[in-house]
Amino acid sequence: MFRKCTDLRVVLLLQTLGWILVSTLNRGTAATEEPVQTFTLAQSISYALSNSREFQVAQKDVELADEKVKEARAALLPQLMLDTGYTFDGDLPTIVLDGDFPLNLGGLPADTEPIEIEMGATHNFQGRAQATYPLFTWGQLGNIYRQAVLGKQAAERTLEAVQLDIELKVRQAFHSVLLVQAFADVAEQSLAQVERRSELAQQQKAAGITTRLEVIRANVQVVNTRSQVIQAQNQSKLAEENFKLTLGLPLDAPVLIDGSLHVELKSVKVDQAIATALERRPEIRQIEIREQMGEKQVKVAKAGNKPRVSTFGNYIFNDSERQAFDTSWSVGLMVQFPIFDGFATRARINQARVSLDQIRTNKDLLVDGIRLEVKSAVFDLEAAQKLIEAQEGIVEQAEEGLRIANVQHEAGLITGVELTDVELSHTQAQVNRLQAIHDYIVAVARLERAIGAKV
């Protein structure tokens, strides 16, 4: 009896220690497991923008352009300069006055000893405060400032374009994940269907209702469908990896996509879409700003050989051991008129005009490219919409046909080959519908990028 109690205590002690060890390991594992991140489409776009290096570079370009505006504004304000200096003269120049000097200095008698006089001072302090202000520059400084302001606006439009590109990439990657996940679900449903048929074929073979050939066909169909499931699952993983790369997530980070393949069909007219694109696309607005900057640059170049008027003021002080602290001041007006600069101004004007012509040519090319891009996006949208409309109710009919075929096959009215045809038709209908919905969603995203606004 005592031995049984002792054995029971040992067992209980070992169980307790085992439970503590398992609990500790589970807590450690739970602590090291990374939580699954769930992303909606809006969250995906927000995360991608906050982690995109391209977007960050565009933001820095805006900040840089803002500093250039401040620099250009500073040229329109008064400039104040303070110069100070200290000079030590170790060997001062001297002059010698001999006794034959014609003037009687201090009542000294003639024919006295020569006198040496040091010129200047050993310690010298100098300083100058100077203020200048441009009164008239023939519009040069004003146009430089306006150029800087336009440059900031152009950088902001570039930032908008980068944001639209990132949003398009995220939307495509997001819905690609949903599509391949839906394909994997369809493949798994097909696998469940053919596995049930394989079991039925084996039961019918055991009952002597069907032949061994039907069993072999059913088994082969199971293996083929299982291969399709594996491929779909692999494609799903690859789509998730691409989604992580697009968002800037670590490839080993577990993610969960919160969304669905759902569409609302919309009617879009090509002419209206092109008009919206020409009005809203940030690239067009940016090149229009560049054109204005080019016009300002021509004016700046033309002002290169024009007169400039400015005012200035000086305040000067000097101090040394041989001179009392002394100050002086002056104000003035200065006119600068370049007479000849070796035709440098003419060359700068020609360069500015050539650059302006290039911008205008690029603008025409950009407009033509955007027109074509919008048309292509609208045509893709219309094609996807027609496919969705053509498949309206096809999946429901295919499901009903599969249900009927299963009943007939169980009753021995149709062969396994005929049931396979119905299964393939049902699977193809589901795949076609999913692909059409995905293509429509992507076409909407591309069209919204092409016009720079929501459809």
C-alpha positions in Angstrom: 0.0 0.0 0.0 2.8 2.4 0.9 4.6 1.6 -2.3 1.5 2.3 -4.3 1.1 5.8 -2.6 4.8 6.5 -3.3 4.4 5.6 -6.9 1.3 7.7 -7.2 3.2 10.7 -5.7 6.1 10.2 -8.1 3.7 10.1 -11.0 1.9 13.3 -9.9 5.2 15.0 -9.4 6.5 14.1 -12.8 3.1 15.2 -14.4 3.4 18.5 -12.6 7.0 19.1 -13.8 6.0 18.1 -17.3 3.1 20.5 -17.3 5.3 23.3 -16.0 7.9 22.6 -18.7 5.3 22.5 -21.5 3.6 25.7 -20.3 7.0 27.4 -20.2 7.8 26.3 -23.7 4.4 27.3 -25.0 4.8 30.8 -23.5 8.2 31.1 -25.0 7.0 30.0 -28.4 4.0 32.4 -28.2 6.3 35.2 -27.3 8.5 34.6 -30.3 5.7 34.2 -32.8 5.2 37.3 -34.9 1.6 38.5 -34.9 -0.3 38.2 -38.2 -0.9 41.6 -39.8 -4.3 42.1 -41.5 -4.4 44.5 -44.4 -7.4 46.1 -46.1 -6.9 47.9 -49.4 -6.8 51.3 -47.7 -4.4 50.1 -45.0 -2.2 48.5 -47.7 -2.0 51.8 -49.6 -1.3 53.8 -46.5 1.5 51.4 -45.4 3.1 51.4 -48.8 3.2 55.2 -49.0 4.7 55.4 -45.5 7.5 52.9 -46.4 8.1 53.7 -50.1 11.6 55.1 -50.7 10.4 56.5 -54.0 7.7 58.4 -52.2 10.1 59.6 -49.5 12.5 60.9 -52.2 9.7 62.8 -53.8 8.8 64.3 -50.5 12.4 65.4 -50.0 12.3 67.0 -53.5 9.3 69.1 -52.3 11.3 70.2 -49.2 14.3 71.0 -51.3 12.2 73.1 -53.6 10.7 75.0 -50.6 14.2 75.9 -49.4 15.0 77.1 -52.9 12.0 79.4 -52.7 13.4 80.8 -49.4 16.8 81.3 -51.1 15.3 83.2 -54.0 13.2 85.3 -51.7 16.3 86.3 -49.7 17.7 88.0 -52.9 14.8 90.5 -52.8 15.6 91.6 -49.2 18.2 94.0 -48.0 21.6 92.4 -47.4 23.7 93.4 -44.4 27.4 92.6 -44.2 29.8 93.2 -41.2 33.6 93.2 -41.7 36.0 93.4 -38.8 39.7 93.0 -38.7 42.8 93.3 -36.5 46.3 94.1 -37.9 49.6 93.8 -36.1 52.5 95.7 -37.7 55.7 94.5 -36.2 58.0 96.8 -38.1 56.6 100.3 -38.6 57.9 102.5 -41.4 59.8 105.6 -40.2 60.8 109.0 -41.6 64.0 110.9 -40.6 64.0 114.6 -40.1 67.6 116.1 -40.0 68.8 119.4 -38.6 68.7 121.1 -42.0 64.9 120.7 -42.2 63.6 124.1 -43.4 61.0 124.3 -40.7 61.9 125.0 -37.1 60.0 122.3 -35.3 59.3 123.0 -31.7 61.8 125.9 -31.6 64.8 123.6 -32.0 68.0 125.2 -33.1 69.4 124.5 -36.5 72.0 121.7 -37.0 70.4 119.4 -34.4 70.5 115.6 -34.4 68.2 113.8 -36.9 64.8 112.9 -35.7 63.1 109.5 -36.5 59.3 109.4 -36.6 57.3 106.1 -36.8 54.4 106.0 -39.2 51.2 104.2 -38.3 50.5 102.0 -35.3 51.4 98.6 -34.1 47.8 97.5 -33.2 45.0 98.4 -35.5 41.4 97.6 -35.4 39.1 98.2 -38.3 35.4 97.5 -39.0 32.7 98.1 -41.6 29.0 97.5 -41.7 27.5 97.6 -45.2 23.9 97.4 -46.2 22.8 97.0 -49.9 19.3 96.8 -51.4 18.4 96.2 -55.0 16.0 98.8 -56.2 15.6 97.8 -59.8 16.9 94.7 -61.6 14.8 94.7 -64.8 12.7 91.9 -63.3 15.6 89.5 -63.0 15.3 88.8 -59.2 11.5 88.8 -59.4 11.5 86.2 -62.1 14.0 84.0 -60.3 11.8 84.0 -57.3 8.7 83.1 -59.4 10.7 80.3 -61.0 11.5 78.9 -57.5 7.8 79.0 -56.6 6.8 77.2 -59.8 9.6 74.7 -59.1 8.0 73.8 -55.8 4.6 73.4 -57.4 6.2 71.1 -60.0 7.8 69.0 -57.2 4.4 68.7 -55.5 2.8 67.5 -58.8 5.6 64.9 -59.1 4.8 63.8 -55.5 1.2 63.3 -56.6 2.2 61.3 -59.6 4.4 59.0 -57.5 1.5 58.5 -55.0 -0.8 57.5 -57.8 1.7 55.0 -59.2 2.2 53.4 -55.8 -1.6 53.2 -55.3 -1.9 51.5 -58.6 0.8 48.9 -57.8 -0.7 48.2 -54.4 -4.2 47.7 -55.9 -2.9 45.3 -58.5 -0.9 43.3 -56.0 -3.8 43.3 -53.5 -6.3 42.0 -55.9 -3.9 39.5 -57.4 -3.7 37.9 -54.0 -7.4 37.7 -53.8 -7.6 36.2 -57.3 -5.1 33.4 -56.7 -6.7 32.7 -53.3 -10.0 32.3 -55.1 -8.4 30.1 -57.7 -7.0 27.9 -54.9 -10.5 27.7 -53.3 -12.0 26.6 -56.7 -9.2 24.0 -57.1 -9.9 22.6 -53.6 -13.6 22.4 -54.3 -12.9 20.5 -57.5 -10.6 18.2 -55.6 -13.4 17.5 -53.1 -15.7 16.7 -56.0 -13.4 14.3 -57.7 -12.5 12.6 -54.4 -16.2 11.9 -53.8 -16.5 10.5 -57.3 -13.4 8.3 -56.7 -15.0 6.9 -53.6 -18.2 6.3 -55.4 -16.4 4.6 -58.2 -14.7 2.3 -55.8 -18.0 1.5 -54.0 -19.7 0.8 -57.4 -16.8 -1.4 -58.4 -17.1 -3.4 -55.2 -20.8 -3.8 -55.9 -20.2 -4.8 -59.5 -22.0 -1.8 -61.0 -19.0 -0.2 -62.7 -15.7 -1.3 -64.2 -12.2 -1.1 -63.0 -11.5 1.4 -65.8 -13.9 3.9 -64.2 -12.0 3.6 -60.9 -8.7 4.2 -62.7 -10.1 7.3 -64.4 -11.4 8.6 -61.2 -8.1 8.1 -59.4 -6.2 9.8 -62.2 -8.6 12.7 -62.0 -7.9 13.0 -58.3 -4.2 13.1 -58.8 -4.5 15.7 -61.6 -6.8 17.9 -59.6 -4.5 17.6 -56.5 -1.6 18.8 -58.7 -3.7 21.8 -59.7 -4.4 22.5 -56.0 -0.7 22.5 -55.2 0.0 24.8 -58.1 -2.8 27.2 -57.0 -1.4 27.2 -53.5 2.1 27.9 -54.8 0.8 30.8 -56.9 -1.0 32.1 -53.8 2.2 32.2 -51.9 4.0 33.9 -54.7 1.3 36.5 -54.9 1.6 37.2 -51.2 5.4 37.6 -51.6 4.8 40.1 -54.4 2.3 41.9 -52.2 4.8 42.2 -49.3 7.5 43.5 -51.7 5.1 46.1 -53.0 4.3 47.3 -49.5 7.9 47.1 -48.2 7.1 44.3 -45.7 9.6 41.7 -44.7 9.1 38.5 -46.7 8.8 36.4 -43.6 6.1 38.6 -42.1 2.7 36.8 -41.8 -0.1 38.7 -43.5 -3.8 38.4 -44.0 -5.7 40.1 -46.8 -9.0 41.5 -45.9 -11.0 42.0 -49.1 -13.2 40.5 -51.7 -13.5 40.4 -55.5 -16.6 42.5 -55.9 -17.4 45.0 -58.6 -19.9 47.7 -59.4 -20.2 48.1 -63.2 -19.8 51.6 -64.4 -20.3 53.4 -67.7 -17.4 55.5 -68.9 -17.2 57.6 -72.0 -13.8 58.0 -73.8 -14.2 61.7 -74.5 -15.2 62.5 -71.0 -12.3 60.4 -69.6 -9.8 62.1 -71.8 -11.1 65.6 -70.8 -10.8 64.6 -67.1 -7.3 63.3 -67.6 -6.1 66.5 -69.4 -7.5 68.5 -66.4 -6.5 66.3 -63.5 -3.3 64.4 -64.4 -0.5 65.7 -62.3 2.0 65.1 -65.1 0.2 67.5 -67.4 0.0 70.1 -64.6 3.7 69.6 -63.9 4.9 70.1 -67.5 2.6 73.2 -67.7 4.5 74.5 -64.7 7.8 73.6 -66.3 6.7 75.6 -69.4 6.0 78.6 -67.2 9.4 78.2 -65.6 11.0 78.2 -69.1 9.2 81.4 -69.9 10.5 83.0 -66.7 14.0 81.8 -67.6 13.9 83.6 -70.9 13.0 86.8 -69.1 15.8 86.2 -66.6 18.3 85.8 -69.4 17.1 88.9 -71.2 17.7 90.9 -68.1 21.4 90.0 -68.1 22.5 93.0 -70.1 20.0 95.5 -68.7 20.9 98.2 -66.1 20.6 97.5 -62.4 20.0 100.1 -59.7 20.8 99.5 -56.0 21.3 101.6 -52.9 24.0 101.0 -50.2 25.1 102.3 -46.9 28.4 102.0 -45.0 29.4 102.5 -41.4 33.2 102.4 -40.8 35.3 102.6 -37.5 39.0 102.6 -36.8 40.9 102.3 -33.6 44.6 102.0 -32.6 47.0 103.0 -29.8 47.9 106.2 -31.6 44.5 107.2 -32.8 41.2 107.7 -30.9 38.2 105.6 -31.8 36.9 107.1 -35.0 33.8 106.4 -37.1 32.4 107.5 -40.4 29.3 106.6 -42.5 28.1 107.1 -46.0 25.1 106.3 -48.2 24.8 106.1 -52.0 23.1 105.0 -55.1 24.7 102.7 -57.6 23.8 102.1 -61.2 25.4 99.2 -63.1 25.0 99.0 -66.9 26.9 96.2 -68.7 28.2 97.5 -71.9 29.7 94.4 -73.5 29.8 90.8 -72.1 31.2 89.0 -75.1 27.6 88.0 -76.3 27.2 85.8 -73.2 23.7 87.2 -72.6 22.6 86.4 -76.1 23.8 82.8 -75.7 21.9 82.5 -72.4 18.8 83.8 -74.1 19.1 81.3 -76.9 19.7 78.4 -74.5 16.5 79.4 -72.5 14.5 79.5 -75.7 15.7 76.1 -76.9 14.9 74.6 -73.5 11.4 76.2 -73.6 10.8 74.6 -77.1 11.9 71.2 -75.7 9.4 71.5 -72.9 6.6 72.4 -75.3 7.5 69.5 -77.5 7.5 67.1 -74.5 4.2 68.5 -73.5 2.6 67.6 -76.8 4.1 64.1 -76.6 2.8 63.7 -73.0 -0.7 64.7 -74.0 -0.7 62.3 -76.9 0.5 59.5 -74.6 -2.1 60.2 -72.0 -4.8 60.2 -74.6 -3.7 56.7 -75.8 -3.3 55.5 -72.2 -6.9 56.6 -71.3 -8.4 55.0 -74.4 -6.6 51.7 -73.7 -7.8 51.8 -70.1 -11.4 52.5 -71.2 -11.3 49.7 -73.8 -10.0 47.2 -71.3 -12.7 48.3 -68.9 -15.4 47.8 -71.5 -14.0 44.4 -72.5 -14.0 43.2 -68.9 -17.5 44.5 -68.4 -18.8 42.6 -71.4 -17.2 39.4 -70.1 -18.8 39.8 -66.8 -22.2 40.5 -68.4 -21.8 37.5 -70.7 -21.1 35.3 -67.8 -24.1 36.5 -65.8 -25.8 33.4 -64.3 -23.3 31.0 -66.0 -21.8 29.9 -62.7 -25.3 29.2 -61.2 -26.2 27.1 -64.3 -22.9 25.3 -64.1 -23.5 24.5 -60.4 -27.0 23.2 -61.2 -25.6 21.1 -64.1 -23.0 19.6 -61.8 -25.6 18.7 -59.2 -27.8 17.0 -61.9 -24.7 15.2 -63.3 -23.8 13.9 -59.9 -27.3 12.5 -59.3 -27.3 10.9 -62.8 -23.8 9.4 -62.2 -24.8 7.9 -58.9 -27.8 6.4 -60.6 -25.7 5.0 -63.4 -27.3 7.2 -66.1 -24.1 8.8 -67.3 -20.4 7.6 -67.3 -17.5 9.1 -65.4 -16.2 10.7 -68.6 -19.4 12.6 -69.0 -19.3 13.7 -65.4 -15.7 14.8 -65.9 -16.8 17.1 -68.7 -19.4 18.7 -66.5 -16.9 19.1 -63.7 -14.5 20.8 -66.0 -17.2 23.1 -67.4 -18.2 24.1 -63.8 -14.6 24.8 -62.8 -13.9 26.8 -66.0 -17.0 28.9 -65.4 -15.9 29.7 -61.9 -12.3 30.6 -63.1 -13.6 32.7 -66.0 -15.9 34.7 -63.8 -13.2 35.3 -61.2 -10.7 36.3 -63.9 -13.2 38.7 -65.5 -14.0 40.3 -62.1 -10.3 40.7 -61.4 -9.6 42.2 -64.8 -12.5 44.6 -64.4 -11.1 45.8 -61.0 -7.6 46.2 -62.4 -9.0 48.1 -65.4 -10.8 50.5 -63.1 -7.6 51.0 -61.2 -5.7 51.7 -64.4 -8.3 54.0 -65.7 -8.3 56.0 -62.4 -4.5 56.3 -62.7 -4.8 57.4 -66.3 -7.3 60.2 -65.6 -5.9 61.1 -62.2 -9.3 60.8 -60.5 -11.9 58.4 -59.3 -14.2 56.9 -61.9 
